[in-house]
């Protein structure tokens, strides 16, 4: 069982920045993928960005150039640096981690961007 704890959500004005962190309870070397998803009210959960154990990153189009995902050398912590935030980025952000064929989720952290 991998437990994920997220930090760093909050309220920010449009154009501002936030940094989300997610720490996994297991050794990062057993986790082959970590990512950030988000879910806005009334919408489905969607991928924001992901990073593999080798460092390859993936971003959805609506965050390219604004968000950066990174992972510590120990690979058990993943960050999401969010710049130039927009009101439409408001959502609960969830950390995800894959180990083997199982996906684990964090409890989510609220990000609210005011206009």
N, C-alpha and C positions, 0 to 999 in steps of 0.2 A: 504494500500500500504506500503510495506516494502522497504526502500531504503538501499542499501549496498554500503559501500565505502571501497575500498581495499588500503592498503599501503604496501610498503616494497620491491617491485620488483627492479630489477636493473641488472647490469653486474657483474659477478663474475667469477673467474678462476675455472677450474675443481678442485674438492677437497674442495672448499670453502663452506661457509654457507650463507644462507639468512633466514630472518624471515618475513613472510607475516602476515598482520593483516587485519581483516575485521570487520567493525563496522556496526551494524544494527540500523536503526532509531527507531525501535519499541522496546518495552520492550522484553527482551530475554525470558521471561516466556511464551510468546505467540508463541514462535518459537520452534518447536519440533525437528528440525534437521538443522544442518549447515554443509557445506562441501566445499571442494576445488576440482575444476575440472581444466583441462588444455587442451589447444588446440594448437598444433604445426602446422606450415604451411602445407597445403595440407592434414591435418588429421582431423578426427572427434574429437569433444570434448570428453574427457574421465575423469572418476572419478579418483581422487588421494587419497583422504581420507575424511571420514565423522565422525561426532560425534552427538549422540543423546542428548536429554535433560537430560537423566539419566547418561550421561557420557560414554556410550558405544561407542567404536571407531571401525572404519573399514578402512583398508588400502588395496590398490592394491599391488600385489606382488612386482612390480618393485620399490616400495619405502619403503617396510618394512625394518626396521633397520636403515633407513636413515632419514626419515621424521617423525615428531611427530605433531599430531593435538591436540589442547587443546582449552578450552572454559572458559571464566571468570565465576565467581560465579553468576554474574548478567545475564549470558547467552546471552548477546547481542553482544559479541565480540568473534571471533574465530581466532586462530593463527595457522600458519603452520611453524614449525621450520624445515628447510631443511638443512641437513648436507651431506657431501660427494657428493656434486653436480657433475653431469656428463653433458657433452655436450648434450646428448639426453634428458636432463630435460628442455632444452630450449623450451619455449612455453609462451603463454599468460595464466595466471592463473586467474580463475574466482571463486569468492565466491558465494555460493548458500545457500538459507535459505528456509525452508518449514514452512508455517503457514497454518494450516488447510489443504486444498487440493490444495493449490497454492504454486508454487515455484517461488522464486524471485532470480534475478541474479545481481551481481555487474558488473561494467564496464570493469573489467579485469585489470591486471597489468603484464607487460612484465618481464619475467625472461630470461636472456641470460647467458649461461655458455660457456666460451671460453676454448678451449683445450690448 
